[in-house]
């Protein structure tokens, strides 16, 4: 099945009504952190998004409640982060976490992550995270899964040579689907396949939920191959 047109986001945009601090921060703080894409063919230089110089830019695609992204941001203040998440409640949760830990190195893109990847300069991203994505388990919805040739092409273009792609899932279908499709892409080489969260991988609420239910996630790490020909 083909993937949805770029810019088309499936799934819920909003859950329960935002309240308290989450509502206030979403209304007053999101605008300053939002990533605005330039009109094509102009590209978005990620180094210009942050007030202080960063050694690299990392992205998380579908950050959920933001726990992983906030933890990584706190652990790596020298890195600039872009989190992609269209779910309003997830964005508001991240804003609360960033406010509490006073992180200044995160920016938010609330639309289809493929739009961001397409706008980034080639080789501009030092690491990418795709953790516990929506499995879209029904056969007729397979095309909605993020790991598909089009998205992998965009990731491969945006990632720098040697950059790491981290992928995790607890869903039985995706545990076969994602490794099989990434293995077919010439830009990525598998460097680690674990069933226990490796050191340096921050936990997420989805991982905790899976473990409580008795599901064992897999954690995959890939390296972006060099663009130079190998001899």
C-alpha positions as CSV (number, residue, x, y, z in Angstrom):
1,X,0.0,0.0,0.0
2,X,1.1,3.5,-0.7
3,X,1.9,6.0,2.0
4,X,-0.5,9.0,2.6
5,X,0.3,12.3,0.8
6,X,3.0,14.4,2.6
7,X,1.2,16.7,5.0
8,X,-1.6,14.2,5.7
9,X,-1.7,13.2,9.4
10,X,-3.9,10.4,10.6
11,X,-5.0,9.8,14.1
12,X,-6.3,12.1,16.8
13,X,-5.2,15.7,17.0
14,X,-6.7,16.3,20.4
15,X,-7.6,14.2,23.5
16,X,-9.0,15.5,26.8
17,X,-9.5,19.2,27.3
18,X,-6.2,20.8,28.4
19,X,-6.3,22.2,31.9
20,X,-4.1,24.1,34.3
21,X,-0.4,24.6,33.5
22,X,-0.6,22.5,30.3
23,X,-3.4,24.7,28.9
24,X,-1.6,27.9,29.9
25,X,1.8,26.8,28.4
26,X,0.1,25.5,25.2
27,X,-1.6,28.9,24.7
28,X,1.3,31.1,25.7
29,X,4.5,29.2,25.2
30,X,4.2,27.0,22.1
31,X,4.5,29.8,19.6
32,X,8.1,30.7,20.7
33,X,9.1,27.1,20.2
34,X,7.3,26.2,17.0
35,X,9.2,25.4,13.9
36,X,8.0,27.3,10.9
37,X,9.0,25.9,7.5
38,X,10.2,28.3,4.7
39,X,8.5,28.3,1.4
40,X,10.0,25.8,-1.0
41,X,12.6,25.6,-2.5
42,X,14.2,27.4,0.5
43,X,15.6,25.0,3.2
44,X,15.4,25.2,6.9
45,X,18.8,25.6,8.6
46,X,18.2,23.9,12.0
47,X,21.2,25.8,13.5
48,X,19.2,29.0,13.3
49,X,16.4,27.7,15.5
50,X,18.3,28.0,18.8
51,X,19.5,31.1,20.6
52,X,22.9,29.6,21.4
53,X,25.1,27.6,19.1
54,X,24.6,23.8,19.2
55,X,27.1,21.1,18.3
56,X,24.4,19.1,16.4
57,X,20.7,18.8,15.8
58,X,18.7,15.7,16.8
59,X,15.1,15.0,15.9
60,X,12.4,12.8,17.5
61,X,9.5,11.7,15.3
62,X,6.3,11.3,17.3
63,X,7.5,12.2,20.8
64,X,4.2,11.2,22.5
65,X,4.1,12.6,26.0
66,X,7.6,14.1,25.6
67,X,9.3,12.2,28.4
68,X,12.1,10.8,26.2
69,X,12.6,14.1,24.4
70,X,12.7,16.1,27.6
71,X,15.2,13.7,29.2
72,X,17.5,13.8,26.2
73,X,17.3,17.6,26.1
74,X,18.3,17.8,29.8
75,X,21.1,15.3,29.4
76,X,22.5,17.0,26.2
77,X,22.2,20.8,26.6
78,X,24.8,21.2,23.8
79,X,22.5,19.6,21.3
80,X,19.5,21.2,19.6
81,X,16.4,19.1,19.5
82,X,13.4,19.2,17.2
83,X,10.3,17.1,18.3
84,X,7.6,16.2,15.8
85,X,4.2,15.5,17.2
86,X,0.7,16.5,15.9
87,X,-1.2,15.4,19.1
88,X,-2.0,18.5,21.0
89,X,-2.1,16.8,24.4
90,X,1.4,15.3,23.8
91,X,2.8,18.7,22.9
92,X,1.3,20.3,26.0
93,X,2.8,17.6,28.2
94,X,6.2,18.3,26.7
95,X,5.9,22.0,27.3
96,X,5.2,21.3,31.0
97,X,8.3,19.1,31.2
98,X,10.5,21.6,29.5
99,X,9.2,24.4,31.7
100,X,9.9,22.4,34.9
101,X,13.5,21.6,33.9
102,X,14.1,25.0,32.2
103,X,15.3,23.5,29.0
104,X,16.0,25.9,26.2
105,X,17.2,23.5,23.5
106,X,14.0,22.0,22.1
107,X,11.8,23.2,19.3
108,X,8.4,21.7,18.2
109,X,7.0,20.8,14.8
110,X,3.3,19.9,15.1
111,X,2.7,18.7,11.6
112,X,3.7,15.7,9.4
113,X,7.3,15.0,10.2
114,X,7.9,14.3,6.5
115,X,7.4,18.0,5.8
116,X,10.2,18.8,8.2
117,X,12.5,16.2,6.8
118,X,11.9,17.4,3.3
119,X,12.7,21.0,4.3
120,X,16.0,20.2,6.1
121,X,19.4,20.5,4.3
122,X,21.0,17.2,3.3
123,X,23.1,15.7,6.1
124,X,22.0,18.3,8.7
125,X,20.7,15.9,11.4
126,X,23.0,14.1,13.8
127,X,20.5,11.6,15.3
128,X,16.9,10.6,14.9
129,X,14.5,8.8,17.2
130,X,11.4,6.8,16.2
131,X,10.1,5.3,19.4
132,X,7.0,3.2,19.8
133,X,5.2,4.6,16.7
134,X,1.5,3.9,16.1
135,X,1.4,0.4,14.6
136,X,-1.7,0.9,12.5
137,X,-2.3,-2.9,12.8
138,X,-5.1,-3.3,10.3
139,X,-4.0,-4.4,6.9
140,X,-5.8,-1.7,5.1
141,X,-3.9,0.9,7.2
142,X,-0.4,-0.4,6.5
143,X,0.3,2.5,4.3
144,X,0.0,4.8,7.3
145,X,3.0,3.3,9.1
146,X,5.8,5.7,9.2
147,X,8.5,3.2,8.2
148,X,8.1,3.0,4.5
149,X,10.4,3.7,1.5
150,X,9.4,7.3,1.1
151,X,10.0,8.2,4.8
152,X,13.2,6.3,4.9
153,X,14.4,8.2,1.8
154,X,13.7,11.5,3.6
155,X,15.4,10.3,6.8
156,X,18.5,9.1,4.8
157,X,18.7,12.5,3.1
158,X,18.5,14.5,6.3
159,X,20.8,12.4,8.4
160,X,24.6,13.1,8.4
161,X,27.0,10.3,7.5
162,X,27.5,8.1,10.5
163,X,24.4,9.5,12.2
164,X,22.3,7.1,14.4
165,X,18.7,6.2,13.9
166,X,17.1,4.7,17.0
167,X,13.9,2.7,16.6
168,X,11.8,0.9,19.2
169,X,8.5,-0.9,19.3
170,X,6.6,-3.3,21.5
171,X,4.1,-4.3,18.8
172,X,4.5,-7.8,17.3
173,X,3.7,-6.7,13.8
174,X,6.1,-3.8,13.8
175,X,8.8,-5.9,15.3
176,X,8.9,-7.7,12.0
177,X,7.8,-4.9,9.7
178,X,10.3,-2.2,10.6
179,X,13.5,-4.2,10.6
180,X,12.5,-5.9,7.3
181,X,11.9,-2.6,5.6
182,X,14.9,-0.7,7.0
183,X,17.1,-3.6,6.1
184,X,16.1,-3.1,2.4
185,X,17.2,0.6,2.4
186,X,20.8,1.0,1.3
187,X,21.5,4.0,3.5
188,X,21.1,2.2,6.9
189,X,23.2,-0.5,8.5
190,X,22.0,-2.3,11.7
191,X,24.5,-1.8,14.6
192,X,22.4,-3.1,17.6
193,X,19.3,-5.2,18.2
194,X,18.3,-5.4,21.9
195,X,15.4,-6.6,23.9
196,X,16.4,-4.6,27.0
197,X,16.6,-0.8,26.7
198,X,20.3,0.0,26.1
199,X,22.2,2.5,28.2
200,X,21.6,6.0,27.0
201,X,18.0,5.3,25.8
202,X,15.6,7.3,28.0
203,X,12.3,5.5,29.0
204,X,8.9,6.5,27.7
205,X,5.4,6.0,29.0
206,X,4.7,3.7,26.1
207,X,7.5,1.4,27.0
208,X,6.3,1.3,30.6
209,X,2.8,0.5,29.5
210,X,4.1,-2.3,27.3
211,X,6.2,-3.8,30.1
212,X,3.3,-3.7,32.5
213,X,1.2,-5.6,29.9
214,X,3.9,-8.2,29.5
215,X,5.1,-7.2,26.1
216,X,8.8,-7.1,25.4
217,X,10.0,-4.2,23.2
218,X,12.8,-4.3,20.8
219,X,15.4,-1.5,20.5
220,X,17.1,-1.1,17.2
221,X,20.1,1.2,16.3
222,X,21.1,2.0,12.8
223,X,24.0,3.9,11.4
224,X,23.6,6.1,8.3
225,X,26.1,4.9,5.8
226,X,28.7,7.2,4.3
227,X,27.7,8.9,1.0
228,X,31.2,8.4,-0.3
229,X,31.7,5.3,-2.4
230,X,33.2,2.3,-0.5
231,X,36.2,0.7,-2.1
